[in-house]
Amino acid sequence: MSAQAQAAYIVSYTQLFSFITWTSVGIMGATAAVAGQNLGAGRPDRTSRAVHVAAGFGLLLATAIGSSFLLIPTRLLGVFGMDDPMVVDLGVQLLRYLAVSGLFVTVALAFTGGLQGTGDTKSPLYISIVSQVIVPLGLCLGIQTFSTLDPADIWLAIVLGHLIRASFSVIVFKREKWRGIKVEISSS
């Protein structure tokens, strides 16, 4: 089943889910610019509002794309020539997880953009390491150590990593330590 799970992952995650991740990366970049501009203009209230609005737009987009993952998954997989029944079943299963995970990713990236745009680049780094490496790999290692690691366990680890990334990004942003960050540019 390993080869089938890998095939399902390649199409469902790296191809189809990229419609959510790449648009969310665009939202992250725009949010960083707007957050930094507003903070630099002395309007931290607008900085916070901009991040929340960006996250809202991201959620609308992720909901629309995620809905297609739930409503027409076999058609989407068929575009990539997936016709092996086991691979299609695994792909449909993964798309169900990703329909939810996309909501977390877009929120995480919008708030990451807010943090980065206001000068806090370390927090997003640490959040990413914990949520995208330590948690998913740790969960999979734990399951594999004490049981059998099935594709659904891996899919769940992906969702939990995205949930943690979103949660931590929102929490760190809402602490508003970014209000006191000074970005110094020295003259050459």
Residue, then its C-alpha position, 0 to 999 in steps of 0.5 A: m500500500s506504500a506506493q499507492a499512498q505515495a501516489a495519492y499524496i503526490v497528486s492530492y497534496t502536492q498538486l491539488f492542495s497547492f491551489i490552497t497553499w500557493t494562494s495562501v502564500g500570496i495572501m501571506g506576502a500581501t499581508a506582510a506588506v500591508a502590516g508593515q506599511n501600517l505599522g510603519a505609518g504608526r497605525p497598529d490598529r490597521t495592522s491588526r485589522a489587515v491581518h484579520v481581513a486577509a485571513g478572512f479572504g483566505l478562509l473564503l478561498a480555502t473553503a471554496i477550494g476545499s469544497s471541491f475536494l469534498l464534492i468532486p474528488t474523483r473528478l479532480l484526481g481523474v484530471f491527473g490520470m488516477d484510475d487505480p481504485m486503491v489510489v483513488d480511494l486513498g486520494v479521496q480520503l486525503l482530500r477530505y483531510l485536506a479540505v479541513s487542513g486548508l482552513f488552518v493553512t490559510v489562517a496560519l499563513a495570513f498571521t505569519g505574514g502579519l508577524q513577518g511584516t511587523g518585523d517578527t521573523k523568529s516566531p514564524l520560524y520556530i512555529s514552523i519547525v514545531s508544527q511542520v516537523i516535530v509534531p507530524l514526524g513525532l506523531c508518525l514515529g509514535i504511531q509506528t513505534f507502538s502500532t502500524l502506521d497507516p495512510a490515515d495516520i499520516w493524513l491526520a499528522i498533516v492536519l494536526g501540524h497545520l492546526i498547531r501552526a494556525s493556532f500558534s500563529v494566531i496566539v503569537f500575533k494576538r500577544e502583540k509583541w510586534r508593536g514594540i519591534k524596531v527594525e533598524i537599517s544601518s547606513s552603508 
